[in-house]
């Protein structure tokens, strides 16, 4: 016996399905038998028992299925090993049997097929249970015992587990013990909401009615520490029942949830999409890293094949173990190591907590590009929009436009650039947030106060490709391989005069992800872009090379203006945040034809940490994104 992890070839001689008549060698009968064993049709084969009595082929099919037991649904691969050995009227053929067990493990062994030659020269297979496996006898069958491998954790940047086995309590009900289903639903809903757990209980009455009266009907799975907070309230509700288990969980429900994914009981869809891979008791990764690296994390399930014999009927039926014929010990999973910093991640999650809108926060280390935190809201989010969103950046993109204008010498920090209430380009009118208007002021003031019309006036200076070139120097539109899905952005280039005007302050056809903007912001702070990374083991594909070194004078000027956004501009709510100086840029981005519909943005950095905040339909950045940035930075203090 041996364990292998390849796919066994099925080598059967041509013409094996034809009847085995006079003049045929024993090999043709063996091949026909092997083919029929797999297909379940043995009509082309003649059988006798060891005493020489004829056995109907249909009986052999039935017996093989019974002997196969739990393996009956997946017949083995069968290969004849060379030619049969013939002594007078008896032939013996060695056959290699290869069963593919759940999860892909292979159990292989040789068996022997004996044949007898009849008076009319027909080779008949001598049927006996030990053909299937040498220790099988009539009435026996195979049974499988699976030994789940220890699932590996997902590690943080320091190599410590973030996702690991933690105690949970399954809360359910027993239908025949419920006293008033309507009141039970109300009581459960109130108890769960008291610990910020939202569960749709609308289908619970129907599920309870469809279940057997004494069965456990699942309601919700709670972390044990959450369950203990409301244990008395729950247990006071008649009909509730509880089971303690362990699940693979992050420190909190929100903790990088959309990036990490979850580990849950296998679903029907998982089994349908992966025939033979899972059984109903398996735990499977869903979403994020848990799903993408599920095979690596879950390891290889151990398998024990036993021969058992069942006897008796009904409640008196017993199962006797006859022999163990195969064992493959489980192989533990291999950890996945990330660059996440738990302290930064908790601060990011806490910053988004309580905000009901779709939102994201990404934090990137300036010195090396590693991602320290990936948060999505509300409640950890569903999709990892922090990496994959494709949305207009609004006025945060003035960081890019300003870099391009400074590189071209089209403006300086103190050059006077007007900021009228409105500006018109080819008949299209542009205005500033809150109808702001300033006199001719230094460009640095236009930037700090986020004047759209000043950038509209300067847009022609960028030329056809100036904006896109500046964006590419900050890593936008790059080809990244992070080991997870990520969008690097798309920057407007060329286009009409109105498109260029719109693109100068982050509208038009330019779209980005929060990760792309966090990495671009880190590039401004550092003076050179480098690809963000979130996985160190397994390492992602080939890393994109660093971007060009930014023009030192231009980059320093942008840094100066981003500091003034905080000291005297639209980000002044952050000027008293403890710690090192904060730099940044606010952004409000229209996403349809209704100016009232806007996303709220913030990009900036403090110390070695650059970050981007995005709030879908968040309105004005002063109320939508800047407060989140403040909570995040104060959470790090």
C-alpha positions, 0 to 999 in steps of 0.5 A: 500500500502507498499514498500518492497524490497524482491522478492514476491512469486507467489503462485498459486494453482496446476491445475489452467490452466485447464478449469473451468467446472461443479463442480469446486469451485470459487478458481479454476477459480480465480487461472486460471485467475491469471495465465493467467493475468501473462502469457497473455493467458486467454483461460482457463477462462470464463468472463462476464461483470457486466451486465452479457454479455459474454466477450471474453478472448482475449479482457480481455488480451488486456484490461489488457495490456492497463490498465497496461500502462508502467507496461505492460512489467512486469506483477505483482506477484499475490497471492490469499488470502485464499478461496473465499467468496460465497453468493448464485451464487456470489463469492468474492476473495481477491488477493494480487497484487505485481508490481516490479518497475524499480530498485527493488521497490515493489508496493503491494496492495489488489484487489477484483475479483468477480465471477458469477456462471452460470446455468451449475455451471461454475464460471465466472470472472466478468471482470471490470478494477478495478480488476487491481486497484480499481481506474482504469476505461476503457481508463485509464492506469498506468504511471510511474514518476521516481525521481532519488535519489541523488548519494552519493560522493566518499570521500577522507581520510578526509571525503571530496567529491572527486567525486561529481556533477559538471557542464559539457557542451555537445558539439554536432552538428545539421546536417542541420546547418553544413556548410562543414562536413570535415572542421567542423571535422578539426576545432573541432579536433583542438579546442579539442586538444588545451585543451588536449582532444583527441576524435575520430571524424572519425565516426561523418559524418556517425552518422550525416548522419544517424540522423534526420536533426534537431537532436542533435548529440553528439560529446563530454562532457567537464567539464565546465571549459575546455569548457570555455577555447575554447568556442569562437573557438567552437561556431565559427564552424557552426552547433555546439550546446551545452547543459549544464548538471551536471555529477558526476566527480572527480576534474580532468579527470586523478584524480585516474580515473582507481580506482574511475571509471566514472559515465556515461549515462546508456549503452545498455549493462547495461540494457541487463545485468540488466533487469528492473533495469535501464531506458534510462535516468539513470546515471550508474557507469562504472569501479572502485569503481563507478561500484563496489559500484554503488547500494550503491552510487546511492541509491534507485530511487523514484517511483510515479505510476499515473493513466492517461487518454489519448485522441485525436489524433496526435499533439492534443493528451493530457494526463490527470492525474486521480489519484496518486496511489503509491509513494516511495520517493527516498533514497539518496545513501551512500558515499564510503570513501577512504584513498586517499589524494588529495594533494598526488593524484594530485602530482601522476597524475601530475607526470604521465601527459605527459608520453604517455606510460602505467604507474602507481604510488602508494603511501602508508603511512608507519605508517599505510598502507593506500593508499594515491594515485593511479595513472595510465597513460596515461590520468588516465589509463583504467585498474587499473594496479597500483593494478592489473598488474602482471609484473617482478619487475626487479632490484627493487627486489634486495631490497628483495634479499638483505634482504634474503641474510642479514638474512642468514648471506651470506653477509654484507654491506662491504663484498667484492662482485665482479661485473664482466661485465658478469656472466655465470650460466649453460651456460646462460650468464648474464650482467649488464646494460650498460655493467657495470663492477666493481672491488671487491667492498663492497656489498653496492656499488653493490646494489647502482650501481645495479650490476646484476652479483654480485647478480647472484653470491650470488643467491645460498646462498638463497637456495630453498626458501630463496627468497620467504621467504624474499618476504613473510615477506614483504607481497608478495603472501599474501591474501589481501582483499582491497574491490577492485581487487589487486594482491599481487605478486608471488615470484620465489621459487626453480627452476633451477640454472638459474631460481634462478640466474634470480630471484635474480635480479627480473627476472625469474618467479617472478611477482608483482604489483606496489601496492605490491612493494609499500607495500613491500617498506613500510615494509622495511622502517617501519620494519614490513609489514601491509596490504595496505588499500584503503577503510574505508567505506564500510570496506573491508573483514577481514584484513590480520594480520601484517607480522613478525617483520623484523630482525632489523639489516638486515632491517637497512642495506637495508635502508642504501643501499637504501639511498646510491642508491640516494646519490651515485647510480642509483637514484642520480637524486633524491638527491637534492629533497627538504624535508626529505632524499629519499631512493629507488631502481631503476629497469629495467625489461626484459619482453620477450626474447628481452633484448631491451624490458624492463619495468622501475621501481622505489621503495622508500620512503620519510618521511612517504610516500612509493611509486612505479613507473612502466612504461611499456616498459619504457626502462632504469629506469634513463630515464623512471621511476626516472624522474617520481619519481622526479616530484612526490616528487617535487610536494609534496614539 
